[in-house]
Amino acid sequence: MGAKESKKIESGKSELPASEGYLRVDLRKCSGCMNCMLVCSLAHEGRVNPSLSRIQVIQSAFMPAPHDLTVEQCRQCVSPACVEACPTGALHVDSKQGNIRTRDEEKCVICMECVKACPHTPGNIVWNFEEPGSRKCDLCADTPFWNEKGGPGGKQACVEVCPFRAIEFTTEIPIQEGDIGYKSGGHKFPGLMPNIFSHH
């Protein structure tokens, strides 16, 4: 089922159109260089700060290669729990940007409900403790410090800088259960940082 079909998915009380773009990671190719994290924070925030990156490379010293790292980013979920949980509509589906699930800073009341609602471990919404508010992958649709067109119809900074092409953009809707739709060549290792804000 391709995202280009503009299929509408039933989500809670309403039907949401599927995103027209997603990121997939081949963990067999990822070296853990963190270039994706650095360029993500630079393109979105104007400075290099891995803590503000919307994509996170997570490494474990307790697992052998190639199972010693994983990569997490917003999955642009077909049924986005963060969008459903947002009380103000700040987290929404942006029809002008290929139906990506994104955040409207002006509507955000910093309640952290989106962070709590993310069902993935670790949570795929990053919290900015410097300027309180959530941050999530928008497929580079809004990158004020990168002079390229992003979003589903453009480029993604992490894809562009990955030296081993471990990150790819796809328009096909990934399998939603588990990690197989978003990752290949690895598995989640024990000891991942849990979503400490989650009610689950």
Protein Blocks (a to p, Z undefined) as FASTA:
>chain_A
ZZklopacdehjbccdddfbdcdddfklpgolommmmmmmmmmnopacfklpcbdcdddf
kbccfklbccdddehiablfklmmpmnlmaccdfknoopacddfklpgolommmmmpmbd
cdfbdcdfklgcddddehhmacfkbccdedjklccfklmmmmnlpaccdfbdcdfehjll
mgghiacdehiacdfkbcZZ
